[in-house]
Amino acid sequence: MLIGGIQKTTLIDYPSKIACTVFLGGCNFRCPFCYNSELVLPEKLKKIERVKEKDFFNFLEQRKGLLEGVCICGGEPTIHTDLPEFIQKIKKMGFLVKLDTNGSNPDMIKKLIKENLLDYIAMDIKAPLNEESYNKAVNVKINLEKIKESVKIIKNSDVLYEFRTTVVPNIHTKEDIIQIAKDISPAKNYFLQNFQSTKNLDSNFEKVKPYDKEFLIEIKKSISSYFDFCEVR
C-alpha cells in the first residue's frame, strides 16, 4: 500500500470517535482546489517520504486501547486494488474503519460493504450530478453514472455515512449546492465544508477568498429539509 502519511490522533475526522488518519497516495481526480496535491500529482508523490506498511501496523499495535478507529483517505483510496486486504488487517486488530472516497469506484465500495469492512463512509460530492458541472469541478472527464451508483450503494447500505461538499468560489454558486441537495436527497447526513486557500493543486486558487461562513449557513437553511441532518463544518 502506498502510504503518504499518518495523522496519529484526530478527534474530528471520525464522528464521535478517537481515531488516526492514514493518507493513501494517488488520485484519479484533479480538483483544482485540492489541498493535498502532494498525494495527487505523480511528480510530487515521488518526492514525499512514504510510510512503510509494516511501520503503520506497528503504530496501530501500540495504539490498541487508545484509538477507536482508523480513517482512510487520500488521494483516493479506492484506486488501490489491495485496499480490501489493507482494511482486513486493520479490522482484525479491533479498530473501526472510516473510508473517505470520491465515489468513482462503486465496485470497490460495494465489495468493501459486502465484506463488512467499513463502519463509516464519507463521500465527497464535487458538484451537481451533471457531466459539465462535475468535469469542471474535478478537472478530468469522469463517468458520472459511477458517481450516481456510489451514492445509491451508500444510501442503501447499513453503514453509517455522510455526503459532503467543499464549497468553492469560482466553482460553486448557492444554486449549485441546492441542486446537489436535490440530486442526492433524500439522505441522512450532508455537510458543507468551506474551501481552504492553501497549497492548492492549482496555485491560482491560493488567491481565491473562501466564502463567508454566514453564506454557507444561509445555504444550509435552504437545503436542510432534504436531509435528516445538515450542517456547516
C-alpha positions in Angstrom: 0.0 0.0 0.0 1.3 3.5 -0.9 1.1 5.3 2.4 1.9 9.0 2.2 1.5 9.9 5.8 -0.3 9.3 9.2 -2.1 11.8 11.5 -1.6 10.0 14.8 -4.7 11.4 16.5 -7.8 13.1 15.3 -11.0 14.0 17.2 -12.8 15.4 14.2 -12.3 13.1 11.1 -14.3 10.2 12.5 -17.5 11.5 14.2 -17.7 10.7 17.9 -14.5 8.5 17.8 -10.9 8.9 18.7 -9.0 7.9 15.6 -6.0 8.2 13.5 -5.9 9.1 9.8 -3.8 7.3 7.2 -3.3 9.1 3.8 -3.0 6.9 0.8 -1.2 8.3 -2.3 -2.6 8.6 -5.8 -5.9 10.0 -7.1 -7.9 9.8 -10.4 -9.3 13.3 -9.9 -7.5 16.7 -10.4 -9.7 19.0 -8.4 -8.0 22.4 -8.7 -9.0 23.4 -5.1 -7.5 20.2 -3.6 -5.0 21.0 -0.8 -3.4 17.5 -0.7 -1.6 17.9 -4.1 1.4 16.0 -2.8 -0.8 12.9 -2.6 -2.4 13.5 -6.0 0.2 14.7 -8.5 2.7 11.9 -9.5 5.6 14.2 -9.7 5.0 15.3 -6.1 4.1 11.9 -4.9 7.5 10.6 -5.9 9.2 13.1 -3.6 7.3 12.5 -0.3 8.6 10.3 2.4 6.5 7.2 2.4 5.4 5.2 5.4 6.2 1.5 5.3 3.1 -0.6 5.7 4.9 -2.6 8.4 5.6 0.6 10.4 1.9 1.7 10.1 0.7 -1.6 11.6 3.3 -1.4 14.3 1.9 2.1 15.1 -1.6 0.7 15.3 -0.4 -2.1 17.6 1.0 0.5 20.0 -2.3 2.4 19.9 -4.6 -0.5 20.8 -6.9 0.6 23.7 -6.2 4.3 22.9 -7.6 4.7 19.4 -11.1 3.5 18.4 -10.9 3.9 14.7 -8.8 4.5 11.5 -9.8 7.0 8.8 -8.6 6.0 5.4 -8.3 9.0 3.0 -6.1 10.2 0.2 -5.7 10.9 -2.6 -8.4 8.4 -3.4 -8.2 5.1 -1.5 -10.5 3.1 -3.8 -8.0 3.2 -6.7 -5.8 0.7 -4.8 -6.7 -2.9 -5.6 -5.2 -4.1 -2.3 -7.5 -1.9 -0.3 -9.7 -4.8 1.0 -6.7 -6.7 2.3 -5.3 -3.5 3.9 -8.6 -2.9 5.7 -8.9 -6.5 6.8 -5.6 -6.2 8.6 -6.9 -3.1 10.4 -10.2 -4.7 11.3 -8.5 -7.8 12.7 -6.7 -5.5 15.1 -10.0 -4.4 16.5 -10.3 -0.9 15.0 -13.3 0.7 13.4 -12.7 1.9 9.8 -14.0 5.0 8.1 -13.4 5.5 4.4 -13.2 8.8 2.6 -13.9 8.5 -1.1 -14.8 10.5 -4.2 -17.2 7.7 -5.3 -15.6 7.0 -8.6 -15.2 3.3 -7.9 -18.6 1.9 -6.9 -17.5 -1.7 -7.4 -14.8 -1.3 -4.8 -17.3 0.4 -2.4 -19.8 -2.4 -2.9 -17.1 -5.0 -2.3 -16.0 -3.3 1.0 -19.6 -3.0 2.2 -20.4 -6.6 1.3 -17.4 -7.9 3.2 -18.3 -5.9 6.3 -15.1 -3.9 6.1 -16.5 -0.4 6.7 -18.1 1.2 9.7 -18.5 4.7 8.2 -18.3 6.1 4.7 -17.8 9.8 3.8 -18.3 10.5 0.1 -17.4 13.9 -1.4 -20.0 15.3 -3.8 -18.0 17.6 -6.0 -20.8 19.3 -8.0 -24.3 18.9 -9.2 -24.8 15.5 -10.8 -24.4 16.5 -14.5 -21.3 15.9 -16.6 -20.5 19.6 -17.3 -20.5 20.6 -13.7 -18.7 17.6 -12.4 -16.0 17.6 -15.1 -15.3 21.3 -14.3 -15.0 20.6 -10.5 -12.7 17.6 -10.8 -10.8 18.8 -13.9 -11.0 15.4 -15.6 -13.6 13.6 -17.7 -15.5 11.3 -15.4 -18.1 8.6 -15.7 -21.0 10.3 -13.9 -23.0 7.1 -13.8 -20.4 5.6 -11.4 -20.8 8.6 -9.1 -24.5 8.2 -9.1 -24.2 4.4 -8.5 -21.9 5.0 -5.5 -24.4 7.4 -4.0 -27.1 4.8 -4.4 -25.0 2.0 -2.9 -24.0 4.0 0.1 -27.6 5.2 0.8 -29.0 1.7 0.5 -26.3 0.1 2.8 -26.5 -0.4 6.5 -23.2 1.5 7.0 -23.2 4.9 8.7 -22.5 7.5 6.1 -22.3 11.2 5.2 -22.1 13.1 2.0 -20.2 16.3 1.9 -19.3 19.2 -0.4 -16.4 21.6 -0.2 -17.9 24.9 -1.3 -15.5 26.8 -3.6 -15.9 30.3 -5.1 -15.4 30.1 -8.9 -16.7 26.5 -8.8 -20.0 26.6 -6.8 -22.9 29.0 -6.5 -25.7 28.8 -4.0 -27.9 27.3 -6.8 -25.3 24.6 -7.4 -25.4 23.4 -3.8 -29.2 23.5 -3.8 -29.1 21.3 -6.9 -26.6 18.9 -5.3 -29.0 18.6 -2.3 -31.9 17.8 -4.7 -29.7 15.3 -6.7 -28.7 13.2 -3.6 -31.8 13.5 -1.5 -33.3 12.0 0.5 -30.2 11.2 2.5 -29.2 11.0 6.2 -26.2 13.3 6.6 -24.9 16.2 4.5 -22.1 18.6 5.4 -20.9 21.8 3.8 -17.2 22.4 4.1 -15.5 25.7 3.4 -12.8 25.9 0.8 -9.2 26.3 2.1 -6.9 28.6 0.1 -3.7 26.9 0.9 -1.3 24.6 -1.0 -4.0 24.1 -3.7 -3.3 21.8 -6.6 -4.0 24.8 -8.9 -1.9 27.6 -7.4 -4.4 30.2 -8.8 -6.8 29.0 -6.1 -4.5 30.2 -3.4 -5.6 33.7 -4.3 -9.3 32.8 -4.0 -11.1 34.1 -0.9 -13.3 31.5 0.7 -17.0 32.2 1.2 -18.0 33.7 4.5 -19.4 31.2 6.9 -22.6 33.1 7.0 -23.1 32.4 3.3 -22.8 28.6 4.0 -25.2 28.9 6.9 -27.7 30.6 4.5 -27.3 27.7 2.1 -27.8 25.2 4.8 -31.1 26.8 5.8 -32.3 26.3 2.2 -31.4 22.6 1.9 -31.9 21.2 5.4 -35.3 19.7 4.6 -33.6 17.3 2.1 -31.7 15.6 4.8 -32.0 14.0 8.3 -29.1 16.2 9.4 -27.3 19.0 7.6 -24.6 21.2 9.0 -21.7 23.5 8.1 -18.2 22.4 9.2 
